[in-house]
Each structure stands twice: as C-alpha cells, then as structure tokens.
C-alpha cells in the first residue's frame, strides 16, 4: 500500500478508482518526489483502490514499444503494424484483421475503437471481454424492458429497500463499498458457497450451480399459489403473463427442491420475504455466466414483474455490472453487433445516422461480426491478425489453453498494454499505453452514471494514449474518417453519434461533468439525466409495457457423472481483479490460487488441507492447494480465476455459449480431482 510522505503535495486530481464498476470517487495526490497516494472521495474504497497508484511507477511497466520482445522506436513499431495490416488484408481480405477490446477502456476509447475497426481496418471483427461479464443480463433486459442499463436506479435507493435478493453476487469481496447500501435491508443471498456476502444475509439459499432458473420459476410458482402477485400492476404495465403463469405451474416446490437442493421451507420463506415492502432483485455473474444465462435472468425479471416491483421506489430488478466501464463499454461500438448509442449495426437508420457523424457512406460500414469466444476461435484461421486492448484473454477466456494456441497461430498479435500481461507475452508487437491516472476521459458505472476520469500527471516518456496510437495507425492506413487524440472532442462526437439512441449521451459535455454526474439517457443540453428509469411505469418497448417471457429450466451443458463427479464454479476474491494482470503485481494484494472443497468430498478423494490438487475437466486442468470448508456444497468445488499458467482455472471451464448473449458457461462444468505435485 502506498505510504504518504511528508513532502509537499504538488499535484492533485479528483478521479475514480480504475477497477470495478462501482467506480468509487478517488483523490490522487503527488508530492515533490513524485510519490502518488490515493484517498476516498465521497465514499469508500477497497484495498485495491488504495493500492492502485503503485502501478504507475511499477518496475514492470512497459515504456517503449516492443517488436518480437525487443525495444524499438514508435515509428518502427507503427510502420511495422501498418505494413502487417496491409499484407494480411491484401492476401486474406479485410475481415482477416480483428480487434478484441476491454470493459475497462474509457467511453472515448471504446467509441474510437469501434469507429477505427470498422473504418480504418474495414473489418467486421470486433468484440470485447465484456461479453464474459454482463451480456446475458443485457440480453434479458433488452427483451423484457427494451433497454439495457444494469441498475435502472441509483445505488443509494437500495438503502431504502426493505428486502434485497442477491443472486450469484458476492459484493463483500468484489466491490466492498457496495455493501454500505445494503445495511438497512433484509438480505437474501443465492450462492452455492457461503461467501462473505452470504454471512451477512438473513437467508442464504445454496443451490446446485446452474439451477438458478428453476429456483426463480419455483419462487414465482409459490408467489402465484400464495396470492403474492400484483394483478393490477401486471394488467396495467406488462404483457405475456398468461404463458409465464402456465410455465410456472410446473415448478412445484418439491420438484424445484430436487433440481436445486434448496429446501421447500426455504423456498416458502424466500417468497414470503419478497412481499415485505420495497424489494430489489439483483443478479450478477453467478446467475448470468451460463449457457442459459439470458433465460435465467429473464426468470428473475419475470418474478420481479409478477411482484409489481420495476418502476416503484427502491424496488425492481437490476444487474451488478463487474468491469470498470462494463456499462459504457458495450454502448458505443466495440460490441460486434452494435454502433454508438446502443444502436444495432443491422438497422439501416442506425447505420445512416452514425455514418453521417463519421462523414462516410453507410455502405462502407461492415455488418455484424461474431462474439468474443467465436472471434478467439477464428484466430489463426479466418482471422490472421488481432489487436488486443485492455484485455488479457490468455487468462480470462474460457478454455484458456486453446485460446493461447489460437493466438500463437496468428500471423501477428498486437497488444496495447502498460504491463507485460500473459497476452502481451505472446504478442509480436506490444505498444505501451497510458494508465488511468495519466488520461482524461469518461466512464459509465453500474448505475449508468457518466463520470469524469481526470489525469493527475503526464504519462512517462515514450508512453502514449490508445487514442494517439489509433490516430497514428489510421494515418498510415489512409483511413476514411477522422481520428482525434483529444478525449473531449471525441466525447462530443460520441454524443452526436449516440443522439436518439437508447444510450443517449448527447446532452452531456465535459463542462457539465465538472459540476455533477448524469445517468443516461441525457437527450438534451438542459436535460437532468434519468436516475430512475421506468418511474412512470413506461418501458422502452413499442407499447410501453414490460414483457414477460416464458422460460424453462434446462440442465447445464455438462452434468456430473462417474468420471467427472464434481461441479467446478469460479469467481473473484477480495484482493484480485479480473485476470490479475494488474493486481498480481502489487505485493500487498497477496493472493494465490486455491481449491475450495467440502470436507466430505475431501475425505472421499483422499485430500487433506493444503494438499496440492489437480482439477481436470474435458478441456483441460489446473493445480491448486486445497482449502477444506463447510462453506461450499459437497458436490461442488470453487477456485478464483485470476491466476495464469498451471493455476489457471479457466483452462478447465466450459466454452459452450448462450444462444442469445454468446456468454460462455463459466460458472459450472464437470470435473474430477486428484493429488498433484507441488509446483
């Protein structure tokens, strides 16, 4: 952790933490010796935020371009990359070059990256690691409410909720300051593990991984049976309930108990709690990272609608976004099927609008590409060259060993990064770019709140913004369109491109953000933003009504059997973030891979506390020391996903995709375990 010096402060900046989607306010101070410290601004911060400045001057920081691992000049690196793009596209076509972006990039970078990919590269192949984050919730929100904003109300509203149901969420570790919003509520937690969050809950439901959809349908069955549903709300504000009622009729409590392992008394207790005044139902990755993630989230939305929650004060459904700009990151063009403002790339009117802002013919904008996992699968085959920005798929993607093989099969891999991540280690070219404290821009947090990122100091010599790199490559490629290096100018253009779209930023300017933050949509310069969507019970659908959608439970893509008798589920821990490329470099953020296993299972497989264990699925394996605990189901084991190489749990997880969101089934796969030698 940074230690405050006694030297005078020479620079300050009010900005936000570079990590999760809570985007806690942060004040940075730099003293005369150049040491930077961070402190909370207007709230709290977790340990990761306090230690974030240590990365700015970390000895592992990259400050010069690398070509085949050797330092070269920027001119040489950019010329080489541009020549490679031309050669690959001349032989294999425009779509042979792809882009893999990140949910931590600023809105300005996201916007310019989508434009740069489609105009400068002329390629349809762009997607990003947010596909691994909230895409299933986005799919469900769009079909039920007609719009995807993770939390349609401010987090502050949760303080007034009487009951909060958290499904597959562990904010006590993933975003600790979020917990202060839940102190006044009765808390129900749905999680296969007794997590730090579950320990503070009034009721903890511990279902078998991958069965949340059946659980939600079972709770709806009880709500109908017991007369808990709000018929007036359903009749006035929704459509499709009759079909959902018929589906829920098949989920009687004893049947749901057999599927999920949640007892019938706990099912009834949960349903009763959900009738106590103001109720919010929140999902996160545990419920969403499944091959039926969209349907699972839809089932929870159905329950919220049947209880008459969305649109009421301190009530409704919401999704807890994970990555720092997970919300804005999918709104402005780095998603394979979208253009800025959450416009669909297949919509002729959307293409005309954005093309007019870009000053190009709509015909030259490519059509939709493929999702993140599918893009990685194409590497070395249809895709011969890949740019990676703000992401580390060698660690974070499912079936990680195959991802590494695919990246090695490329003719060229270009990484924009500030540390030598595991993906950058495989790159032909590494281009050193700025960190959060060295750049201006905007982020959009989990509430759809647009906030300012402010630079504390210039980047080190030899380090440039991703925006500058894109602009320089666009020049070398004789690209159509313009590519600014000024974040404010890009944000103004983003506003014009998003105008009239679902995620409308057109009424926001940097000047306005100096005074306050705004939650989108903000469609005019005098508009005050939209803190609470659906407050008038009007939804973003053609008739203004929310949609019930009937969904049935289906088993995980892989089920336990005699060969693979356990389920593996994965997640985050307090001291690490995402692929760990940043947090693993900070000594005080200690952490190592581990395998959480129930003592009964440990006895069955001859595992003792601290023993090294090999976890093997049909796709791959990893090793970890055992942690025996009663906090996990006997049929399930757990590991965090932050660690690379032989400790990478994502080597084992499933890459089966949800048919709508294209989300991989990270959260449940069948595995076997056995003794392993200590590395």
Secondary structure, DSSP 8 states (H G I E B T S, - for coil): -----SS-EEEEEEEE-SSSTT--EEEEEEETT--EEEEESSS---HHHHHGGGGTT-TTB--S-EETTEE--HHHHHHHHHHHHHHHHHHH-GGGEEEEE-TTS-HHHHHHHHHIIIIIS--S-EEEGGGGTTHHHHHHHHHHHSS--SBSS-GGGGGG-SEEEEES--HHHHSGGGGGGGTTSEEEEE-SB--TTGGG-SEEE---TT-HHHHHHHHHHHHHHTT-S-HHHHHHHEE-HHHHHHHHTT--HHHHHHHH---HHHHHHHHHHTTSSSEEEEE-HHHHSSTTHHHHHHHHHHHHHHTT-TTSTT-EEEE---STTTTGGGTSS-STTEETTTEETT-HHHHHHHHHHHTS-GGGS------HHHHHHHBTTTB-EEEEES--HHHHSSSHHHHHHHHHTSSEEEEEESB--HHHHT-SEEEEB--GGG--EEEE-TTSEEEEE--SS---TT-B-HHHHHHHHHHHTT-SS---S-HHHHHHHHHHHHTTSSS--TT--HHHHHH--EES---STT----SSTTTTS--SSTTS-EE---------SS---SSS-EEEEEE--TT--TT-TTGGG-TTS----EEEE-HHHHHHTT--TT-EEEEE-SS-EEEEEEEE-TTB-TTEEEEES---GGG-GGGTS---B-TTT--B-TT-EEEEEEE----
